[in-house]
Amino acid sequence: MSQLSRANRWALKSVVNKLLPDIRTSKCMVFRAPLPDGGVSDIKLCRGTDTKKAYYHGLMSCGSIWTCPICAAKVSERRRQELKSALQVAKDKDLR
């Protein structure tokens, strides 16, 4: 199921790229990320140590949860993990 969901997000992203070519989202995961010294970063294919999922390193990321299906999934997953941790801390402190 996750592979199908991932494929659907990338399909939606290609539609966003065509419909909204001038916004930052259309450049997300397409262009190389700028470096502080003025150059651009190298693109690397990496694999997560915990999840074992492949990802690209060195590409621009827009971070938009409203217009980018790729970034929306990443941000919502991070927020889900943060909320899960916060709820566990509250439970450990016997808070309600």
Order of alpha helices (4+ residues) and beta strands (2+ residues): alpha-beta-beta-alpha
